[in-house]
Amino acid sequence: FGTWSLKGHECTRAVSCALDCGYRLIDTASFYGNEKEVGLAVRQSAVDRQKIVVQTKLYPNQYARAEKAIDEALRKLDIGYIDVMMLHHPAANDLEAYRAIEKAIDEGKVRTAGISCYYIDECNRFLPRVNKKPVLIQNEIHPFYQDTKVIEHIQALGIMVQSWYPFG
């Protein structure tokens, strides 16, 4: 369940409803400005926390201070840990930010890593330099933009593809 356009009480209500309806993956990001509301909905839910996957993203303006940004996301969400911490898209300091995610995984703050908007060239540049392979790469993929070559490339690397705009 994507939350990019949701704010305030509307966000909390929508995430709560999604969880009640069976959604178990909630996608947010620091850039969306709603991590606090997403966390509130998860905490208030009758669904066991371990059954909910919460993923959030660091925005490029946070890459130079990624460790602090991860702690800030944890504080805002207030759900104990982050299931998937992602980089929002390639930018300066993305490798350093990813290393902060790897460190947060080692510390138990984050369960796994992901990246977003990394296509063939970006994957080939970035992935050989990381220690922990991302569990997923989230890209624009939908019926009107299927990007088959990129999907095949990512899957050949043993990485899951996730769409950030599944219905176009």
Disulfide bonds with the S-S distance in Angstrom:
none
